[in-house]
């Protein structure tokens, strides 16, 4: 197990990348970033680099406690993973999770002025019944929800097809309760968005049905300082061991960008925890 970097080490690497490519945003993911004790320090250091947007994705279980300190340190955008509102379904999807803590975290984050989005991973035969309740939940709070097609990652790599609930399936489910219109997709956005007639905005990340690989411009930096161009690859390039000059950094970034798929996500038996979702 490689040692997780300290905030100043992370920021040193991000600063090198930022100098070369002028980052528009940085998102902290995991695993669970709120388990990283100096997370607020990391956020404030990233803001000091002048990166316009610092975002974070969390399972929400610690969010009620940490929301204020995260906002105070400069965080503006937060995505919370919530795959069910029904306690039994939630337990099935997240056996060690605490639904009440996640819901409290979402409401606390909204109250203090963080810009909150909900992410829901939809799995056939598991939680498709939660799509409409979650859409209503988001609409009641005036926030956007994104439904994710299952990714061909980790332990579901081989059973992927039996759990896939497609973009078309998701839209058909939503159509049972709402009329909606599609919105224009921004280039390099992972999601396509729609809006219901009563102005609830929702997105779908259709990783299998409508892959966004061809204009993906994301890079992933792992907890131990390796850079990856794509979730499908299991070999990263170490920024720590590379030449620190802008040319050395650019060389590593070009290698990582070379890992991108042309038009279709092939998946990986590696878990998202290993590379950062």
N, C-alpha and C positions, 0 to 999 in steps of 0.2 A: 504494500500500500504506500503510494507516494505521498509525501508530506504536503499538506495544503499550505499555500503561500500566505504570507502576512499581507495586510492591506497595502502597505507601502510597496511591497514587491509586485502585487497585482497592478497597482497604479503605475509603477515603473514600466511594466510591459505594455499596459494600455496606452500610456503616454507615447511609447515608441511607435505603436500602431497608428495612433491618432496623428502623429507628426507626418506619417507617410500617406495616410488615406483620408484624413479629416473625417472622423467618425460622426455620424448624425445622432446615434444613440447607442447606449450600452444597456443590456438587460442582464440582471443577475438571476440565475436559475439554479437548478441543482439536479439531483438531491433536493434538499430543502435549505434555501439560503438563510432562513431565519435561525437555523441551528448553528450558523457560523457566528461565533460570539462577537467578533468586531465588525459586524455587518454595517452598523451605522457609521462607523469610522470609514469604512470602505466607500460608502455612498458619498460622504462629504469630501473625501479625497478625489473621487471621480468627478464630482461637480467642480472642484477646483481646477481640473484639467481643461475646463471650458467646453465639455461635451454637452450639446444642447439638451439631450434627454437622457436621464438615468431612470431605468425601469426595473421592476422586480416581479418575478413569478413565484407564488408561494402556495402551499396547501392550506394556508389560512389558520392553522391550529394555534399558532403563536401570535397571530396578527393583532388581536385585541390588546395584547401587552405592548407590542412593539410599534404600532402604527404611528403614535405621536413622535417617538424618537426618530423614526425613519423620515417622517415629514420634516421634522426640525433639522435633520441632517441634509435635506435637499431633495429627497425623493418626491416625485410628482405622480408617477404612473405605477399602478400595481395591478397585476392579474392574479386572480384567485381561482384555483382549480376546485370545482364543485360539480361532482358527477351525479348527484341525486339530492332531492329534498326529503324523500321518504326515508325514515330512519333504517328500515330493513334493507332497502336497496343500497343505501349509503354504506351500511356495514358490509354488505356483500362486495362492494367495489373497493372500499377502504377499511379493511378489518380492524386496523389499529387507530382509525381516525375518530374524531369527536365532532359530530355534526353541529352541536350547539356552539362549540368554540369557533368553528369556521363561520357560522352565521353571525355570531357576535363580532368576529373579526371584520367581516364584510361591512356590517353596519357602522362599526367604529371608524373604519377607514373612510367611509363615505361622509360621516359626521364631521371629521376633522379636515375634510377637503382634499383627500387624495383622489385622483382620477382612477376609478376602479372599473375593471372589466372582469367578467367571469368566463372561465374556460371549462367546457364540459366535454369530456371524451365519451363518445357514444359507442356502446357495444351491443350488438344484436343479441337478444335473448337475456340481456342483463339490465340495461337502464334506459332503453328507448322510451319507456313509459314516462320518463322524467323530463322529456324535452319540453312539453307544453307547460308543466308546472314551473320549470326553471325559467322559461321565457317570460311567464307572468311575474315571477319573482324579480327578474331583472327590470321588467317594465315598471313595476310598482316603485322601484328605487331610481328610475331614470338612468340606468346604466346599460351598457352594451354587453351582450353575451355572445360568445363564439362556441359553436359546436364543432368538435374535431372528429374527423374520421380517424379510426384506429390507425396507428403507425406500425409498420412492419418491423418492430423492434423487440429486443429482449426475449423474454420467455414466451411471448405470443408470436414470435417470428414464424414458427411452423404451423400454428393454428389460426393464423391471421384471417384466412378467407371465411372461416365459420363464424367469426365475430364481427366481420366488417358490416357496418350499417352505413350505407353510402350517402353521398350528398343528396342524391335523388330521394332516397328513403327519408332523410331528415326533412327535406322540403315537403314531402308528402305528409309527414306527421304534423308539421307546423300548419299546413293547409287545412287540417281538420279543425283548427281553432281560429285561424287568422287569414285575412287576405294580405298580400304584401307585394312590394315592387322591388326590383333589383337596383342597386346603386352602382356607380362606375368603380371599377377596381383600380386602385393606385398601382403604378408599376412597382414591382418587387414586394408587394404586399402578399403575405401568406394567406390572407383570407379574402373571400368575396363577401360583400355585404348586401343585406336587404333591409327594408323598413316596412313594418306593418302599418295598416291604415290608422292605427292610433299611436303611431310614432315610436314603437319599440324597435330599436335597431338590433339586428343580429347578424352574425357572420358565420361562415362555414369554412373551415380549413380542410379542403378536400384533397388531402395528401395523396390519395389513391385515384380518385375519379378525375380531378383536375389539378395535376401536380404543378407547383409553382417553380420548379427547378430552373427553368430556362432563364429567368431573370432574377434568381435569388442572389443577393449580394451580402449574405451574412457570413460571418466567421465566428467560430466558437473557440474560446480560450478555456482550457480545463483548469481544475483546481491546482494542478501541479505545473502549469505554465506551458502546456502544449497547445498548438493551434491546429484546428480542424476546419476544413472547407465544407464538410458535409456530414450530416448525421449518419449517412450510410457507411462512412469509412471507419475503420478501427485503428488506423495509424495516424498519430498526430506528429507535428514537427515542433521540436522544443525551441521556444523562443529564448529560454534562459541560456541554453548552450550555444546560441547563434551569435554571430558578430553583432555588436550593439549599434553599429553605424546605421544611418538611414538606408544605405544600400544593402547591408546585411539583413535588416528587417524586411525591406522590400522583397528580397530574394525568398525569404521564408513565406511571406504572404502570397507571393506568386505560386509557390509550390502548393500552398493550401487551396488557393483559388482553382488550381488545376485539378483538384479532387471533385469539383462540382459535376453533377450529372447533367447531361444535355437536356433531357426532357422528362425523365421519369425516375421517381424515387425507388431505389432497389431494396432498401431496408438493410438491417444489420442484426445479427444475433446479440450484439452488445446492448445492454440496457441503456435507457436514456440517462440513468443516474451516472453512467460512466462518462458521458460526453456533455451532458447539460441539455435539457429539453428546451 
